[in-house]
Amino acid sequence: MPQDVVVSRDQSVHVFDITGDVAGMRVVMVNVYFIGQRGGPWFLLDAGLPFSAKRIRDAAAERYGEGSRPEAILLTHGHFDHVGGLKELAEEWDVPVYAHSLEMPFITGKSKYPPPDPTVGGGLMAFMAPLYPRRPVDVSSRALVLPEDGSVPGLPEWRWIHTPGHTAGHVSFHRESDKLVVAGDAFITTKQESLFSVIAQKPEFNGPPAYYTSDWDAARRSVERLAELSPRIVACGHGLPMRGEDATRGLWHLAANFDRIARPKQGRYVHMPAITDEQGIVSLPPAVPNRKAQAVGLVAAGLLAGVWVTAATRRKARD
């Protein structure tokens, strides 16, 4: 398992080395990644939860030097927990933001994502999904489409791979030299629907977060495509990184058994996907009514808000 290199005094922030030039940082429940040797040119991959810009900036300063800025910000996709610090950081650092063309409406302020489905997954994180932010971030003045040839500007050893399903424009990043895959939410190594699993961070292969996955057939094909790469190191948007045979075999097993392990039996997008294009939402299947999910979600949201306010107050007092 990759070795920890920094653990912040804020226990909701956790920084870990993956390779000599790739590090990850977990902020509460989601990971961001730094690509580049210490002290040299570097890239930020994804931008965390809302209000996480300072934590990302501080971690970057620790690794690359005070006042350093990346060459660019790369996005796997634009869900709220992957772009929370994006606008602030992109403007402060004055850098471009690269994403797939099908993610553009969601990072240029044009469109919300398809609604989440709280009826799938069965955990508190899923029940609370209707309360998660859906408003698009707007970095239109800095947003650039990833090159069609699969190259990553400024990172010649890396390739981006279109891995739709969780979102239509979701991408993963692959480096052949060490068989490293940064998968975003194409698959994850925790059960993101379960609050207990999110806290425990026990490594296990799972499909994309179910409540925000809008095309399950595409999600299965994306996992199969990544498994064909036989990665030796995997790093995801949620969960701890994994390496060696555990990573390779675990992903193969998930790909071969995706419908049993990952795909819900019922749900809004299980049999009919949401359709989006470069302008945003084109069509949606009907919602699945679920009063239990609504009630549990409201209660859980109240509890989570209390925890969030308490933690923020404590951080402010420490600072």
N, C-alpha and C positions, 0 to 999 in steps of 0.2 A: 504494500500500500504506500502511496506517495507520502513522503515525510513532511510533517508540519514545519513551517519555517517562522511564522509569526502567529501568535494568538493575541488579539487585541485585548485591552482591559475591558472593552465592551464585549461581553460574551456572545452577543448576537453576530459578531464579525469574526471570521475564521479564515486565515490565509494559509495556503499550502503549496509546496513545490510539486510539479508534475514531471517536468524535465528541466534541464539546465536553463532553457530559455522560455519555458511556459509555466506560469503559476496561476492558481485559481483563488478566488475569494468568495466565501459564502457569507451573504448578508441575510440573516434570519432564515430564509427558506429557499433562496435562489443563488446561483453562482454567476460570477463574472470572471473573465480570464484576461491575463496579461501575456502578450506574446512578444518576446524580445529579451536579449541578454541584459543582465543588470548593468545599468549605467549607459546602455546603448540605445539606438532607435527601438521603438516599441509600438505596439498596437493594443487597443482595448477591444475586447470582444464581449458585446452586450453591456448593459448599463444599469442593471439592478432594479430594485424597488424604488418607489417614490421616496424622496428625502434621503437617498443613499449617496448623493453626489460627493458629499464631504468625505465619507468613508472610503469611497473609491479614490478620490484625490489623495487622501492621506496614505493609502496603501501604495499608490503609484509613486508618491514622494519617497516612501521607505525603500522602494525597489529601484527606482530610476533617478532619484535625486530631486531635491526641492526645486519646484518650478518647472520640472520637466513636463512635456506634453507628448501625446502619441502622434504618430504619423497620420492615423485615421482611427475611426471607430467602426468596427464591423458588427453587423447585427445578424443573429440567426433568425429573428422575427421580431415583431413589434408589440407583443403583449405587454401589459402594464408592468409586470415584474421583470421585464428585460429592457425596458426603456425609461425606468423611473428617473434616473439621473441624466438621461441623454441630452435634453435641451440645454440644461445648465452647463454640463461639461463641454458639449460641442461648441457652445458660444464662448465659454471662458477660454478654451484651448484653441479656438478658431481652426477647427479641423473638419475634413469631410466625413460623412457618414455613408457607409456602403451597405446596401441591402438588395434583395431580389426585386425585380420590377413589380411583382404581385404584392409586395409589402408596401409599395409606395403610397397608396391611399391612406394607409394607417400610420405613416410617419410624416405625412405632409398635411395633416389636418383635414383630409377630404372625407373620411368615412370611419365610422366605428366598425369594430369586428362583429362577426355574427354573435348573437347572444350565447352565453355559456349554457350548459345543460346540467343543472344541479341534481338531476335524477340518476346520473351515472356515477359510479365510484363508491358511493355509500359511506363516505367519511365526512367529517366536519368541514374540511377544506372544500369538498365538493358542494355541500349544502350552502356554504357561504358564497359560492361563485356568482350569484346574481348581484351581489354587492360589490364585487371587484370593479375597479375603474375600467370603463370601455371607451372613454373619450380619446380620440387619437392625439398623439403628440405631433407637434408641427416643427420639423426641422427642414422645411422645404428649401431654404436657401443653401443648405449644406448636403442635402440628400443626393446621392449618386447611385446609379444602378450598377450592380456587379457586372463585370465583362461577360459577354455571352460565351466566351471560350473556356470558362471555368477557372481562369487565373484570378489571383488575389493581388490587387495593386500593392506593390512594395514588399510582397512576401513570395518570392519566386518558387520556394519549395512547397508552398501550400496550394491546394485547390479547393474551390467551393463546390458543393454537390447539392442539387435541388432535392430536398427531402420533404415534399408536401404531405399534408394530412392533418397535422396539428394546426397549421395554417396553410393557405394555398402557396405562399411564397417562402415558406420555411426553408432554410439552408443549413447544412452542416459543413464543417471544415476538416480537411484531411491532409496529412503529411505522410507521404509514402516512405520516407527514409527511416522513420521509427514506428510506422504503422499507428500513428496517433490520429484519433478521431475526436473532434469537439462537436458533439451531436446536438447541442441545444436541447430542445424538447422533442426531437424525433423519437427518442426513447430516453428513459431516465433510470437512475440507479437507486431510487427510493419509491415508495408508494405515495405519490403526492396527494392523493385524495384523503389520506389519513393523517390527522394532526399528530398522532402518536408516532407514526413512521417518520414524519418530517422532523420531529424532535429527536428521535432515536438515531436517525441517519445510518441504519443498518444497511450495508450494501446489498442490493438485490435488483435484478433486471426487471423493468416494467415498461409497458408501452408509454406513450405520451400522456400527460395529465388529461384524464378522460373528460373532465367537465369543460375543457376548452378545445377539444379536438373536434373538428367540423367535417372530416372526411376519413372514415375508418378504412376504406379500401386503399386509399392513397397512403395512409399511415402504415399499413401492412407492407405495401410495396417499398416504402422508404426504408423500413427496418431491414427488409430482405436485401436491398441494395447496399446498405451499410455493412451487413453481415458478410456480403460477398468480398468485402475488402479485407476480411480477417484481421481486424485491428488488434494490436497488442496493448494499446492504452486507449481507454475511453474516458472522456470527460463530458459531463452532461450539464444541462441547466439546473437540474435538481439532483441531489445525492452526491456521494463521494466518488472520486475517480477510481477506476479499477485498471489493473494491468495484468499481463501475462496470460496464461491459459484460462484463468478465471474470466478475463475479459472476452477472449475469443470464443470460448465455448458458451459462455453466458449469452452472448449476442446471437450466436447460431441457434441456441435453444429457444430464445425469444422469437426469432424469425420463423422457425419451424412450427412454433405453437402459438403464434400471435393471436389467432382468433380465440383460443382457449384462455390464454393468460391475460391478454390486454383488452380485447374487444368486448364491450358490454353486450348483454343479451338484448336489452331494449334501451331506447333512448332517442332523443330528437334527431341525431345525425347518424344513428347506427345503420339504418337502411337507405337513407337518402341524404346526401351531403349538402352542405351549404355551397353555393356557387358565388365566387367573387372574381373580379377582374381588376385591371389597372385603375378603375374608377371607384371600386369598392364592392359592396354587396349587390349581387344580381338577383339571387333568389334564395329563399330559406324554406326548409320543411316546417310544418306546424309544430308549435311547442307541445311538450308533454306535460299536462297538468300534474302537480304533485304538491298537495297541501302540507304533507309531512316535511318535505324538503324545505318549503317556505318557512314553516314554523321553527324548525331546528336551525335554519340559517339565521333567522332574526335573533334567536337567543344566543347562538354562537358569536354572531357579529357584535352583540353587546358585550360579551365577555372579552372578545379579542380587542375591542376598542378600549376597554378598561386596562388591559395588559399593555397595550401600545402607549396609552397616555402615561401610565406609571413608569414604563421604561424610558420614555422621552423625558419625563421630569427628572428621573435619576441621572440620565446622561447630561442634561443641562446643569444640574447641581455639580456634577463632577467636573464639567468643563469650566 
